[in-house]
Amino acid sequence: MKIAPVLCAVCALAGCGVPVVRPDARQAVAARFDAAVPQAGTDLDVDWWSRVGDTQLTQMLTLSRARSPDLRTAAANVLSARAQAGQSGADLYPDVTGTLSASVDETELAGRTESRSALLDASWEIDLFGKLRNNARAAKVRARAEDVAYAGSYVSLAAEVADGYVDYRACKLAEAEYRDALSSQQDTLTATRSLVDAGMSASSDLSLAQANVANAQITLTSQQADCKVAAQSLSRVVGVSQGQIDALLAKGGGLPSARTFRIASVPADMLRQRPDVIEAEQRFAAALLDMKVARANLYPSLTLSGSVTHSDTRSWSFGPALSLPIFDGGAKRASVGVANSDALIAAENYRSTVLTAVSEVDGALTRLEAARANLTSAETLVQQYQAYFDALDEDWRAGGASLLDREDARRQVQSARITRISQRQALLVQWITLYKAVGGGWVPPTAAARS
């Protein structure tokens, strides 16, 4: 019986009867973003955080890069993927194993005897159908995907730290407003007590003033707790002790200034700067290579092996071993279907990532414009309510207005000032969100660096 015809027949049978759906990851995007892109300011780059001009924020970002548990986990994933790529690449080369042994025996009859032996084994799987080569390529592509995922993790981490920092600073500004409100209420209580003692005001006004002081104290205490929780959240995200975070936060004050930057108006240009898009692309490429590996498993594999014994160099063995996938209950064919399904999922994940990226940028641009308009309205709100309160306060001191009317006007001023703080925070958060949405200044590796 001839081996070659049998081998050809096995190969022919292995390659047929496995239906495959061709994965398609193509996704069209619009020619322009739906919302207007900001054109003022500097170009997008990784130094945007430092150019925001807040020393404490910059220090926290530096600490988070070194100490964040999430980022350390991403770095460990990179190391693991690189090691797996090295392991897969090693399968392309021969495997040589040497064994050395020595023993000493002593018996009453034979006396002392010594023996030594050395054995050299070698084996090498010939990559007939590209299984090993494609498996190694897939592992390298996944390692590159983990590299990009690490960059994406830092972009997300930096945005989370910045959001938390802005939230804390806005919280402290609101706390200062509530503290001023408490002080004002206490002054009002003192003035009201004097008016009641002089018979110029009703005793009910004193009760109202005391209730307002208690309410202001409750609001201030709750706000202080919120600010403490915000600082505790920063400690967790950055990955350092609470004392270190508190020491940093104590050095600065107020909200950082927003720094504008230009972004590309073409979504396709933006997609090249998104780590998650590049990562999804790499994982899709690896899934396609996995399909080739699964199909190669349907075909025979050839392994060359041999051994040499040191004790008798004339004693050696060498020869090929051919493994034919004759019957396995359909396991290898099923693995092709699994690999095909994984590739289809990876293709859809890539398409979904592209759509999500464009949507996030459009959403950030839309909310950024709204935040700009709202901040302008908030400035007007504070000015007009302050003017109204000043007039009513003067009237109250002259006895022409009730304390209830005055306190209602004061609450309106306080609410307007808190709204202005919230809108300043919202504007900063939207710049941070937009920066993250367009890739956070990440620069994709060049084609030369990838090869």
C-alpha positions in Angstrom: 0.0 0.0 0.0 1.5 3.3 -1.0 1.6 6.0 1.7 1.5 9.1 -0.5 -2.0 8.3 -2.0 -3.3 7.7 1.5 -1.9 10.9 2.7 -3.4 12.8 -0.2 -6.8 11.2 0.5 -6.7 12.1 4.2 -5.8 15.7 3.4 -8.6 16.0 0.9 -11.1 14.6 3.4 -9.9 16.8 6.1 -10.3 20.0 4.1 -13.9 19.5 3.1 -17.1 19.4 4.9 -16.4 22.3 7.4 -18.7 25.3 6.6 -17.2 28.6 7.4 -18.8 32.1 7.5 -16.4 34.8 6.3 -16.0 37.4 9.0 -16.4 41.1 7.9 -15.3 43.9 10.2 -15.8 46.7 7.8 -17.8 49.7 9.3 -18.5 52.9 7.5 -18.4 56.2 9.5 -19.6 59.7 8.7 -17.5 62.1 6.8 -17.8 64.7 9.6 -18.8 64.7 13.2 -22.4 65.6 13.9 -21.4 68.3 16.3 -19.0 71.2 15.7 -15.4 70.4 16.7 -13.5 73.0 18.8 -10.9 74.8 16.6 -9.3 77.1 19.2 -6.3 76.2 21.3 -3.4 73.8 20.9 -3.1 70.5 19.1 -4.1 67.3 20.9 -1.1 65.7 22.6 -0.1 63.7 25.7 1.1 66.8 27.6 -2.4 68.3 27.8 -2.7 67.3 31.5 0.4 69.3 32.4 -0.7 72.2 30.3 -4.0 72.4 32.3 -1.7 74.1 34.8 -2.6 72.3 38.1 0.4 71.0 39.9 -1.5 68.7 42.2 -3.4 67.1 39.3 -0.1 66.5 37.5 1.4 64.9 40.6 -1.6 62.7 41.1 -1.5 61.5 37.4 2.2 60.7 37.9 1.5 58.7 41.1 -1.4 56.8 39.5 0.8 55.7 36.6 3.2 54.1 39.1 0.8 53.0 41.8 -2.6 52.3 40.4 -3.7 48.6 40.8 -5.7 48.7 37.6 -2.7 49.9 35.6 -0.4 47.4 37.2 -2.8 44.6 36.3 -2.8 45.9 32.7 1.0 45.9 32.7 1.0 42.3 34.1 -1.3 41.3 31.2 1.2 42.8 28.7 4.0 40.7 30.3 1.9 37.6 30.2 1.0 38.1 26.5 4.6 38.7 25.6 5.6 35.5 27.4 2.9 33.5 25.6 4.1 34.9 22.3 7.6 33.8 23.1 6.3 30.3 24.0 4.3 30.0 20.8 7.3 31.2 18.8 9.5 28.5 20.4 7.3 25.8 18.9 8.7 26.6 15.4 12.2 25.4 16.5 13.5 21.9 17.4 13.2 20.8 21.0 16.4 19.3 22.3 16.7 17.7 25.8 19.8 16.4 27.4 19.8 14.0 30.3 22.8 13.2 32.5 22.9 10.7 35.3 25.5 9.2 37.6 25.2 6.5 40.3 27.4 4.7 42.8 26.6 1.2 44.0 28.5 -0.9 46.6 27.7 -4.5 47.5 29.6 -7.1 49.6 30.2 -9.3 46.6 30.7 -6.9 43.7 32.3 -4.1 45.7 32.0 -0.5 44.6 30.7 0.3 41.1 30.1 3.6 39.4 28.0 4.3 36.3 27.4 7.3 34.2 25.2 7.9 31.2 24.2 10.8 29.0 21.2 10.9 26.6 20.4 13.5 24.0 16.8 13.6 22.7 15.6 15.9 19.9 12.2 16.4 18.2 10.9 18.9 15.7 7.4 19.3 14.3 7.6 20.2 10.6 5.1 23.1 10.0 3.6 21.5 6.9 0.3 23.6 6.8 1.3 26.7 8.7 -0.3 25.7 12.1 2.7 26.6 14.2 3.6 29.7 12.2 0.0 31.1 12.4 -0.2 30.2 16.1 3.0 32.2 16.8 1.7 35.1 14.7 -1.6 35.1 16.6 0.2 35.2 19.9 2.4 38.1 18.7 -0.7 40.0 17.5 -2.4 39.4 20.9 0.7 40.7 22.7 0.5 43.9 20.6 -3.2 44.1 21.5 -2.3 44.0 25.2 0.3 46.7 24.6 -2.4 48.9 23.2 -4.8 47.8 25.9 -2.3 49.1 28.5 -2.3 52.5 26.7 -6.1 52.5 26.8 -6.0 51.6 30.5 -3.8 54.7 31.2 -6.1 56.9 29.1 -9.1 55.8 31.1 -7.2 56.0 34.4 -6.0 59.5 33.7 -9.5 60.6 32.9 -10.9 59.0 36.1 -8.2 60.7 38.2 -8.9 64.0 36.6 -12.7 63.6 37.0 -12.2 62.7 40.7 -9.9 65.6 41.2 -12.3 68.1 39.6 -15.1 66.6 41.6 -13.2 67.2 44.8 -12.2 70.7 44.0 -15.8 71.6 43.0 -17.0 70.0 46.2 -14.7 72.1 48.3 -15.9 75.3 46.5 -19.5 74.4 47.3 -18.4 73.6 50.9 -17.0 77.2 51.1 -20.3 78.5 49.9 -22.3 76.5 52.5 -19.8 77.7 55.2 -20.4 81.3 54.1 -24.1 80.6 54.2 -23.9 79.3 57.8 -21.9 82.3 58.8 -24.5 84.6 57.2 -27.3 82.7 58.9 -25.5 83.1 62.3 -25.1 86.8 61.7 -28.8 87.0 60.8 -29.7 85.1 64.0 -27.7 87.7 66.0 -29.4 90.6 64.3 -32.8 89.0 64.6 -32.4 88.4 68.3 -31.5 92.1 68.8 -34.6 93.2 66.8 -36.8 90.8 68.9 -35.3 92.1 72.2 -35.9 95.6 71.1 -39.5 94.8 70.2 -39.0 95.6 66.5 -39.5 92.1 65.3 -41.8 89.2 66.1 -40.6 86.2 68.1 -41.5 84.0 65.2 -38.6 85.6 63.2 -36.2 84.4 65.9 -37.5 80.8 65.5 -37.1 81.0 61.8 -33.6 82.4 62.1 -32.6 79.6 64.5 -34.1 77.0 62.1 -32.2 78.4 59.2 -28.9 78.1 61.2 -29.6 74.5 62.0 -30.5 73.8 58.3 -27.3 75.5 57.2 -25.3 73.4 59.6 -26.8 70.2 58.3 -26.1 71.2 54.7 -22.5 72.1 55.5 -21.8 68.8 57.4 -23.2 66.8 54.6 -21.1 68.6 52.1 -18.0 68.1 54.2 -18.7 64.4 54.2 -19.1 64.3 50.4 -15.8 66.0 50.0 -14.1 63.5 52.3 -15.6 60.6 50.3 -14.4 62.3 47.1 -10.8 62.4 48.6 -11.1 58.7 49.6 -12.2 57.7 46.1 -9.1 59.5 44.8 -6.9 57.5 47.1 -8.3 54.3 45.8 -8.0 55.3 42.1 -4.5 56.7 42.4 -3.3 53.7 44.5 -1.7 55.6 47.4 -2.4 56.2 51.1 -5.2 58.6 52.2 -2.6 60.7 54.0 -0.6 61.2 50.8 -3.7 62.3 48.9 -4.8 64.6 51.7 -1.4 66.2 51.7 -1.6 66.9 48.0 -5.1 68.2 48.1 -4.2 70.6 50.9 -1.6 72.4 48.7 -4.0 73.7 46.1 -7.4 75.1 45.8 -10.1 76.0 43.2 -10.9 74.4 39.9 -8.2 74.1 37.3 -8.6 76.1 34.1 -9.9 74.4 31.0 -7.4 74.3 28.1 -8.9 73.9 24.7 -7.4 71.8 21.9 -8.0 71.0 18.3 -9.2 67.7 17.1 -9.6 66.3 13.6 -13.1 66.9 12.1 -12.9 63.6 10.3 -14.0 60.6 12.4 -11.6 58.3 10.5 -8.6 60.4 11.6 -9.8 60.2 15.2 -10.2 56.4 15.1 -6.5 56.0 14.5 -5.9 57.6 17.9 -8.2 55.4 19.9 -6.4 52.6 21.7 -9.5 50.5 22.1 -10.2 50.7 18.3 -6.6 49.5 17.5 -6.9 46.9 20.2 -10.1 45.5 18.7 -8.5 45.5 15.3 -5.5 43.5 16.6 -7.8 41.0 18.4 -9.8 40.5 15.2 -6.6 39.9 13.3 -5.5 37.3 15.9 -9.0 35.6 15.6 -8.5 35.2 11.8 -5.1 33.6 12.5 -6.8 31.2 15.0 -9.1 30.1 12.2 -6.1 29.1 10.1 -4.6 27.2 13.0 -7.9 25.3 13.5 -8.0 24.4 9.9 -4.4 23.3 9.9 -5.3 20.9 12.7 -7.5 19.0 10.3 -4.4 17.9 8.3 -1.6 15.5 9.2 1.4 16.6 11.2 5.0 15.4 10.7 7.5 15.2 13.6 11.2 14.3 13.3 12.7 12.8 16.4 16.0 11.2 17.4 18.3 10.3 20.3 22.0 9.6 21.0 23.4 7.7 24.0 26.8 8.9 25.2 27.7 5.4 26.6 27.5 4.0 23.1 27.7 6.5 20.3 26.9 3.8 17.8 23.5 3.5 19.5 21.2 6.2 18.1 17.8 6.5 16.6 16.2 9.0 14.1 13.0 9.0 12.2 9.8 10.8 11.2 6.4 10.3 12.9 3.3 11.1 10.9 0.1 11.8 12.8 -3.1 11.3 10.7 -6.4 12.7 12.0 -8.5 9.7 10.9 -11.3 9.8 13.5 -11.8 12.0 16.5 -15.5 12.2 16.8 -15.6 15.5 14.9 -13.6 17.4 17.6 -11.2 19.1 15.1 -14.0 20.1 12.8 -15.9 21.5 15.7 -12.8 23.5 16.7 -12.9 25.1 13.3 -16.5 26.2 13.9 -15.5 27.6 17.3 -12.6 29.6 15.8 -15.0 30.8 13.1 -17.5 31.9 15.7 -14.8 33.7 17.7 -13.7 35.5 14.6 -17.2 36.6 13.8 -17.6 37.9 17.4 -14.2 39.7 17.1 -15.4 41.3 13.9 -18.6 42.6 15.5 -16.7 43.7 18.5 -14.5 45.8 16.3 -17.5 47.3 14.5 -19.2 48.1 17.8 -16.0 49.7 19.1 -15.8 51.9 16.0 -19.4 53.0 16.4 -19.0 53.6 20.1 -15.9 55.7 19.5 -17.6 58.0 17.0 -20.7 58.2 19.3 -18.6 59.1 22.3 -16.8 62.0 20.5 -20.1 63.3 19.1 -21.7 63.1 22.5 -18.8 64.9 24.2 -18.8 67.6 21.6 -22.5 68.2 22.0 -22.3 68.3 25.8 -19.3 70.6 25.6 -21.2 73.2 23.7 -24.1 72.9 26.2 -21.7 73.3 29.1 -20.2 76.4 27.5 -23.6 78.0 27.0 -24.8 76.9 30.5 -21.8 78.5 32.2 -22.5 81.8 30.5 -26.1 81.6 31.7 -24.9 80.7 35.2 -22.8 83.8 35.4 -25.9 85.9 34.5 -27.9 84.0 37.1 -25.5 84.8 39.9 -25.3 88.5 39.0 -29.0 89.0 38.8 -29.9 87.1 42.0 -27.1 88.9 43.8 -28.5 92.2 42.8 -32.0 91.1 43.8 -30.7 90.0 47.3 -28.7 93.1 47.9 -31.8 95.3 47.3 -34.0 93.1 49.4 -31.4 92.9 52.2 -31.2 96.7 52.4 -35.0 96.8 52.5 -35.1 94.2 55.3 -32.5 96.1 57.4 -34.7 99.2 57.0 -37.7 97.2 58.2 -39.5 97.2 54.8 -39.2 93.4 54.1 -39.8 90.3 56.1 -37.0 87.9 57.2 -38.8 85.1 55.2 -38.5 87.1 52.0 -34.8 87.9 52.7 -34.0 84.3 53.4 -35.7 83.2 50.3 -33.6 85.7 48.2 -30.5 84.5 50.0 -31.2 80.9 49.2 -31.7 81.9 45.5 -28.2 83.5 45.5 -26.6 80.5 47.1 -28.3 78.2 44.7 -27.1 80.3 41.8 -23.5 80.3 43.0 -23.6 76.5 43.5 -25.0 76.2 40.0 -22.1 78.3 38.7 -19.6 76.0 40.4 -21.4 72.9 38.9 -21.3 74.4 35.4 -17.6 75.2 35.7 -17.1 71.6 36.8 -19.3 70.4 33.9 -17.2 72.3 31.4 -14.0 70.8 32.7 -15.4 67.3 32.8 -16.6 67.6 29.2 -13.1 68.7 28.1 -11.7 65.7 30.0 -14.4 63.4 28.4 -13.6 64.7 24.9 -9.9 64.3 25.5 -10.5 60.7 26.5 -12.9 60.1 23.7 -10.4 61.1 21.0 -7.7 58.9 22.4 -6.2 60.8 25.3 -3.2 62.0 23.3 -2.1 58.4 22.7 0.1 58.0 19.6 -0.3 54.7 17.8 2.8 52.7 17.0 4.2 53.1 13.5 4.3 50.3 11.0 8.0 50.0 11.5 7.6 49.6 15.3 5.0 46.9 14.8 7.0 44.7 12.5 
